[in-house]
């Protein structure tokens, strides 16, 4: 098979996803590959016997005109059947292509095709576990595989053939032991990849040469991380505009000077050099990241020190490493020693993985994830689990192999640790890239890792408030608690307790009466927990509602917490964990006597004891401690009680904890707070005050040239109903109508920003029911599957698409160019009055005699409004309209504050009909 096997790589384009519901093939392509070379290709259009839906035409660029002279599938069926006969069937998602083709064969009167099949999605996920996406277009782009036109069968099939070959080549780069371990697990895969792994083993064994890139730890092949020495440098800071311009022009051929970018560079340099703390607000378009990167790098190299750069979102961290740092290296013509450092829970515990690896996998997801981790461990130099792209099922295993604080206690000498490696690397780095959460938690440790940093750039500074709030959050999830209890199980259900008790009993080291006592106490512990939760729920007096909005929030301080019962839960868990720990310690006195399976059982046992210990600490913090400056509340969904129950406790203010963290740096290191949104009209220090920064900390604002926003306009639709004067149903109907008319005239390319998930859902459902946008792809946060970044990528892929979002879509999303033509703001982004933290902060201000609306609600809304506008114009060539449907922006006295917060762009107050006419003229002129 290794030398003579022929692969038939197939791709179909169809009118839809279901052949049973009448969908048909419109194009088929087959690429025959043998000895990893393309032998021949077959492709043809097929007449589906029906109209091709508009969104399929948009997706594939195949129109009714393209297939009008094509023959139906029946005319090609026998030829296609013969082509793939005696071949391995390969497709990028065989679960779609093969069943669809089988159904068409059956319809044409041909027998079912039988043979081996290989799925390049499954193969790619194993061999390229760090790929951002496994959609063919995305993985092809990442691997530099030519794909001229995605969603055309001929191009897709050829790209899939190249992907199969690229997968084979990647397989051969792995150590022999890794391939052998993959082969052992491959028989549980959904497609027939085991033969591929077997062929690779034969080739690798013939070479019989150990990889020089790898070392072996507990039979797991690892790639060692290189710790670079601190390099000397003669870099000097460019003082004049001419010197700066020369540096940038050298790296970028068509560089445009942005005066405020150079001004920000100077301010960052001065702050680092003089150990000063400053706030810098940089509008979109000045090149904020390079404005702080260049002086930070020069300072670190010039003074032989380290500068830390902290951000909030992983998206910006990835952007820093993948895009901005290479630009900085090109500008300065030097290599930069960079370390990405995160909290220990981001890193893999290799010992834990090795223990689980020898045990029998419980499911396909677990086995598949093990294979991905094996490949990843043979290639990663960081051990950062965020590098891996896993499905939901794989996340459960990932949580089991995370590095924890208990690792160093339970592991002996010779323990290999990626987290410790990262710390060692950071000691010789020029730049340490980290996130706000790591910075906040690290500097409160007994031995802080980041204490030696000589200057800080705190990007996304406004998000430092949220990071500090979440760091001090205490959270209880009923489902998580029951999951832990379920993992432990009982003696009767063959879960961990069953295996553990059998191990203990067989050893003869532990008296049976002690094991029985442990089981009895376990049952009591679970029962007491359940009783306390149901008593808590019974106090909520939940009223059944006909509304589809089933999620509810209840202040915890309004409930009568039965202290003795909640104390009893804590005490029973602590007693059980202590007894279990004592018995386990007796058993582990001679660990060498244990088989690998027994060691895994014991390791699992200790793992879940640690998890339960963490959970009881959360319980005590929420129910048994009484912090004054905190808000606590219950969230649940009426459709799932108690499964949806969550209890949260968060600090109301974070200034004190932020001060405690950063005081150790003040006066001995420069601290630069950087953000695009730090100020609002009439309250320049809104964010600074929440961070607890003294008035002596100066704030500098840097603006892009006014010409940067020449392509932007603000439209205020002045004939929308006022939401307070009509029912929600009428308002949703008006919003849906405005969205539909805007989308039709701009042909999609719209963001629609909501403040309420409930209103988003009702608006999208109404638009879907009316089929007014049936020719458009609608992606809605909370309704469409996938993460925020996945929805964004899908939105960018389709020309005729609309993205509906709340919360996280107001900021941190970049859609440059023609992919975005309009941002529609449904309501001014005020926080919901019942949102627990907002309510607690507002009440605290009111108690001080301050107006919480002007001191809190309005500034927060204006900041989000500015962030929403920032989605529209991401480069000086961008053109787009910012549309506000909320009439309060013109009818309320505070409305002008929102407008003042935006750059000086044209503001047009018009009726919906007039706006549509103007947009039609603008759009026709634009295209």
Secondary structure as UniProt FT lines:
FT   TURN            2..4
FT   STRAND          6..14
FT   TURN            19..22
FT   STRAND          25..34
FT   TURN            35..36
FT   STRAND          37..45
FT   HELIX           54..60
FT   HELIX           64..67
FT   TURN            68..69
FT   HELIX           73..84
FT   TURN            85..86
FT   STRAND          88..91
FT   TURN            92..93
FT   HELIX           94..107
FT   TURN            108..109
FT   STRAND          117..119
FT   HELIX           120..127
FT   TURN            128..130
FT   HELIX           136..142
FT   TURN            143..144
FT   TURN            150..151
FT   HELIX           153..173
FT   HELIX           176..185
FT   HELIX           186..188
FT   HELIX           194..207
FT   TURN            212..213
FT   STRAND          214..217
FT   TURN            218..219
FT   STRAND          220..223
FT   HELIX           241..251
FT   TURN            253..254
FT   HELIX           259..274
FT   STRAND          277..282
FT   TURN            284..285
FT   HELIX           288..302
FT   TURN            303..304
FT   STRAND          307..311
FT   HELIX           314..319
FT   HELIX           320..324
FT   HELIX           325..332
FT   STRAND          338..340
FT   HELIX           344..346
FT   STRAND          347..348
FT   HELIX           350..357
FT   HELIX           364..377
FT   TURN            378..379
FT   HELIX           385..387
FT   HELIX           392..400
FT   TURN            405..406
FT   HELIX           407..410
FT   TURN            413..414
FT   HELIX           418..426
FT   TURN            427..428
FT   STRAND          431..435
FT   HELIX           436..442
FT   TURN            443..444
FT   TURN            446..447
FT   TURN            451..452
FT   STRAND          455..458
FT   HELIX           461..463
FT   HELIX           464..471
FT   STRAND          474..477
FT   HELIX           478..488
FT   TURN            491..494
FT   HELIX           496..507
FT   HELIX           512..538
FT   TURN            539..540
FT   STRAND          551..555
FT   HELIX           556..558
FT   HELIX           563..587
FT   HELIX           588..593
FT   HELIX           596..619
FT   HELIX           620..624
FT   STRAND          630..637
FT   TURN            638..639
FT   TURN            641..644
FT   STRAND          646..651
FT   HELIX           655..662
FT   TURN            663..668
FT   STRAND          670..675
FT   TURN            681..682
FT   TURN            684..685
FT   HELIX           686..690
FT   TURN            691..692
FT   TURN            695..696
FT   STRAND          698..702
FT   HELIX           706..709
FT   TURN            710..711
FT   STRAND          712..717
FT   TURN            718..719
FT   HELIX           723..725
FT   HELIX           728..746
FT   STRAND          750..754
FT   HELIX           757..770
FT   TURN            771..775
FT   STRAND          777..780
FT   TURN            781..783
FT   HELIX           788..797
FT   STRAND          801..806
FT   HELIX           807..810
FT   HELIX           817..819
FT   STRAND          822..825
FT   TURN            833..834
FT   HELIX           836..847
FT   TURN            848..849
FT   HELIX           853..857
FT   HELIX           858..870
FT   TURN            871..872
FT   TURN            876..877
FT   STRAND          880..884
FT   HELIX           888..891
FT   TURN            893..894
FT   HELIX           895..900
FT   STRAND          906..910
FT   HELIX           912..926
//
